[in-house]
């Protein structure tokens, strides 16, 4: 099912939940709505579900405008953070409930439930009640209930937030694999950028009720259109400092205080055209500790992550977060030299926060 959202605005009195949102989601696509709490992602999802009515704008499922269509008539499946299972019902009864509401014959209910339970790997749990299940099993039941009605659209509202880290990893893979096999258009709300990056075909990044970017994970990571996207997508987040970029004898240089870095012409030229200071961004993996470097600093703290160390290096008033091999055994208070991979540097307008490299 193709979904078109045109100039969607949703207000709650004077409070704006979503403002002027336009998105086109392809048939069979897996799209994530990503952003911090209060950014409008769940409001958008509930408006698509029909639980909220748009204040302005249009929502189309295929060629059908669904603004005034009741949730039960939109043929959607929803999976919630809280699972929302009926505790007095068995797994079989929970999964079959949407079919019961549609007055589907009992023999077809039985066939559909057992088929979906087999796909979800819970065929041997049909006689149990939710209180007898683990969190992962309950989530599979909730997903099975959403799938049994053969929906045109699947809506996920932070469905893995209540699971432990290992189970979240497992369920991420299972949901993505299932969605690809079934080909159901799916929208997944999350504040976890790892979930969005690993599961979605495209990601809608939202902030303050407005769409910041809508693109593939690779594009958002490598060519962020705004400073917000650059800082929100990626873990650990991007380092930002204010610099002045200038050109002399064909070479471009980024400077602030005692810090001076040579910038490739392809990235330095757009930044040098901007009058005044610009915001420079570098990801932690593009900064390295070396025997010789352009910048000298002191290690403020080392955070072991197992496979690598997260290191905070202070250079004057500036802080640079980087990743280093654990075998290097760096310690707080150590003086180090930093090397920057300036072929990956990003530059942003400090007023608009728009990228100076990747124009929209």
C-alpha angles and dihedrals in degrees: 000000000000114000125202123189112190122190093327116188124175121187131183101203104299093344116098112215097175127008128202097328118179121181137157115205117191125229109275094009124142108220127181124207104212130185146101124290112293095023094120101254097121091041088056092048093050090048090054088050091053094243089115123038117224117252089207137356137042135276119201128191101196105316093333121103105219103182092117098029115116117243092246090057097051095075094229131149119215130199116191135201090243094048089226094219121166105248095205093054128080121241088259092053093046093053093043095049097094089051091049090054089052089051092238112177112265095240090056091045090054093048095047095046094050092047093051092043089054092052090049093047095240100106091121093053100061095110095050127093124233092256089063093055134085121241092260092050091049090052090052090051091051090050091047090053090053092049100045093076090056095236126202090219133030118207121195121192106196090305097175100047094101095051128091119255097261094048091047089057091051094046092048089060094044095050093047093047092048094048092051092049094048096039093217116159104248136190118196123193116205142148089204109096091195090061091048095046095048099041111032132082088206133007129216106207112203135189130173092356094304132105112250099180141343114201147108118298091250094053093047091051100042101031109027112184095206138030090242092057091046091053098041099045111066135044120255089031126244121277115241130195133162113248141165115233118206138169127227127169091347094307125111122217132189113208139181122158109313093345116101124170133178113234126202112249094242090063100026097055097063091045093047090055090063113093112235131354123348132195113254119204129196127173118231092247089058093061122074138181110236141167088254129023146154093255133040123207146150127257109245099183140351119212114193112219097178103248092039142003126249106220129193111205119189119211107183106301092343128093125207121193115204141162123241137180112266090230090068088071097203118184136206112270093030117135112230142173120234129214120199126205094221092180085078098044121129128208128201137187105250092216104044094023087221119144116260090204104045110044119198 
